[in-house]
Structures are given as structure tokens and as C-alpha cells.
């Protein structure tokens, strides 16, 4: 089977799962919303209209209005954009640093591997959110700090995944042949190691994006993430606490946005794992032939 045929077969297998297909469609919608939020909002995100405060969902305001008369739908769209931006940047930062550290440590081994993994173990000793809170508390609240904090706490996860995968690939015959031919380590890492560990890393990227959205919402809820007047899903839920019985929509719609985003990333990540993991893929193909 050629590389092209293998890729086509992988896509077909991925899309043959209805749950994965639906999650992919949902993610596509979320991305489109994030890219176009500034142009599709029916109202300004900070347009105050006190006489129309706490209006229930209607044709004029699909998600109702908040305590200041601001349109919840418009604010939710922009908040999704902000959450996705924070998640993508922070996970990209974690992936670049973590994969680099993990691949080098796993490939070189020895004392370097020992030192790196001990540092990773120390970072793993702290709960993810607690460590992010500590970083934000030291550096101060804000979007940039939130991205940095979430990125730092996810570095050990990518480092572990990359190292574990590298340990399995570095003993393969094609790596030994490259070494015997005098090929440099940088070339081996770029051409042989990274392509062969990309599967687990892609799955980890999808799952980390889901948890990064949750982490950003939690930090914003605590007042340490995205700062007003920029809307964020976590902050919108915080602001709705005092109006739960009067205006349920203020908390429900941002909460649903978080839930759907996280669930879609998780389900899509599960689908990718089934396709990229040889054992899972073999089991799925066997079941389809029955």
C-alpha cells in the first residue's frame, strides 16, 4: 500500500465512525465561529442597554441579555474565540517545548534523560490547575500570562509522550542503519524519529486543547485569566452567579459552549487514537469485516 493509499484508508476509517464525524463537524463550526466572531455578532460585546437588562432568550437576543443589557449571544461568540486562541497558543507552546525536550532526552538517554525526567516528575507532582494558579499569581492576571501558565503546565505531558514514543523508535533497525552511515543526530531526529512518533503526539494535541479550554475557563472564573471588558466563558459564568434564579441563560449558554467544545475535542481525539494506534486500528478493521 502506497503512502497516499494509506492516508486515504486512514481518513475513511476515521470518518466511518459517526461519533468522530460529528465531533469533527462541531470542531469545524467552532473554528469558523472563532475566525468570524467579530463580523457575525449582532450586537457589540460591550453595548450596555440597562432598560433591557436580564431579558430572556428571544428573537432579538437569542441567548438573552445580562445584568447590564449586553447581548449574551454576541459575548459568547467572542468568548469562544478568546478561549480557542488561548488554548491553541498555550498548547502549541507546550508541544514545541515538551516534544523537543522529550525527544532529545529519549534519544540521547543517560544522565540527560534521568535529569529531564526527574524535573518532569516534580512538575507532575502538582495538580495542573494548582500549578497554573501559582504561575498566574506570580506573573499577574492577563491573556498572555494565562497562555504562558497553561503552556508551562502541559510541557511535562508532551515531554513524557514524546520520550516514551522515542524510546520505542530509537531501537528500530532503520535508525541503527542511519547511525552506521554517519548520519547526524539532528537529521535522524527530524527524518526518522519525529515522523514515527507523530501519531501519539497528534492525539495528545487534541486532548490537550480540550483541557486547555477548561483551564482557561477556570482561571477566568477566578478572575486570573482573560480580563474585562474582554468577554470569556469562565468570567461570564462567574458574573451569572448572582442571577441564577432570575436569568438562568447567563450561565447556561456559556457553560454549554465549554461543554460542547471540550467534548468535541475529546471525542475527536479518541477517534484519532483509534486510527493512529495500530492495535486499535486492527481491531476496528476486523470488526468492520465481520
Secondary structure, 3 states (H helix, E strand, C coil): CCHHHHHHHHHHHHHCCHHHHHHHHHHHHHHHHHHHHHHHCCCCCCCCCHHHCCCCCCCCCCCCECCCCCEHHHHHHHHHHHHHHHHHHHHHHHHHHHHHHHHHHHHHCHHHHHHHHHHHHHHHCCCHHHHHHHHHHHHCCCHHHHHHHHHHHHHHHHHHHHHHHHHHHCCCHHHHHHHHCCCCHHHHHHHHHHHHCHHHHHHHHHHHHHHHHHHHHHHHHCCCCCCCCCCCHHHHHHHCHHHCCCCCHHHHHHHHHHHHHHHHHHHHHHHHHHHHCHHHHHHHHHHHHC
